[in-house]
Amino acid sequence: MDLAFFGVQLLNGLQYGLLLFLIASGLTLIFGIMGIINLAHGAMYMIGAYLVYDLTFRLGNFWLAILVAVPIAIALGLIIERLFLDTLYKRDHLYQVLLTFGLILVLNEMQRIIWGGDVHSVPIPELFSGRIQLTDNLQYSHYRLFVMGVCLALAGVIYWVIRHTRLGIIIRAGAVNRDMVEGLGINVRTLFTLIFSVGVALTAFAGMIAAPLTSIAPGMGDSILITCFVVVVIGGIGSIKGAFWGAILIGMAETFGSVLIPSLASMVIYLIMAAVLLVKPRGLFA
């Protein structure tokens, strides 16, 4: 592996890891604060990708499609939380697993009814359709660099909100002791609705910006869900910092694993998770 090829894989791993962070950050907030095991989280990623595909085709503009699709994703999260999850907060996790697994089936079937079972794609926006020439034989996409920049910017915003705002204080307190937060007069139900809607929006947005980079296919969120659960477990449940570094670690491991040891690539992330849990049973930044 020469230096230029190594650099390309490093950038690919970073881009994939940052995209994983957008998905995993919503997952870790929903589970860490609300106590909800949301197995339908990956389906939101798929819905985001299909929404931007559909709206790009209808509106003729990728950026306008994202502006319309994000509020739709927020509304979807609000509806799911209010109609289905509101009664499950104090019940056993088994009820949550059964309900959110049912949501996977419902959302996957809705996707097939609305968009069919064909594989689709979204063209890369013309503004970022160019490539950077790294060597005579290697180039790197402007759009991938754009995705990295957007993910880093959102990571900075999430960190600032969690660490330096009143809402962030409430969220962190809710992750430690929900009953005490409610006892202080804070409307926990509204907080839960906000967190779930934002978590769904982050995941759907990740699907939207990933759409030009990948094939849009039925069930595309199922595999990403498992990877994001690994990220959350490695980083520590409820920890945004843990989700970030866990996502970067897994992104790099998957990228280099598929290049260096393709026969074991599917096992690499689970081996890393096992190694981390042996040393830090609650995750790196629990």
Buried (B, 14 or more C-beta within 10 A) or exposed (E): EEEBBEBBBEBBBBBBBBBBBBBBBBBBBBBBBBBBBBBBBBBBBBBBBBBBBBBBEEEEEBEEBBEBBBEBBBEBBBEBBBEBBEEBBEEEEEEBBEBBEEBBEEBBEEBEEEBEEEEBEBEBBEEBEEBEEBEEEBEBBBBBBBBBEBBBEBBEEBBEBBEEEEEBEBBBBBBEEBEEBBEEEBEBEEBBBBBBBBBBBBBBBBBBBBBBBBEBBBBBBBEBBEBBBBBBBBBBBBBBBBBBBBBBBBBBBBBBBBBEEEEEBEEBBEEBBEEBBEEBEEBBBE
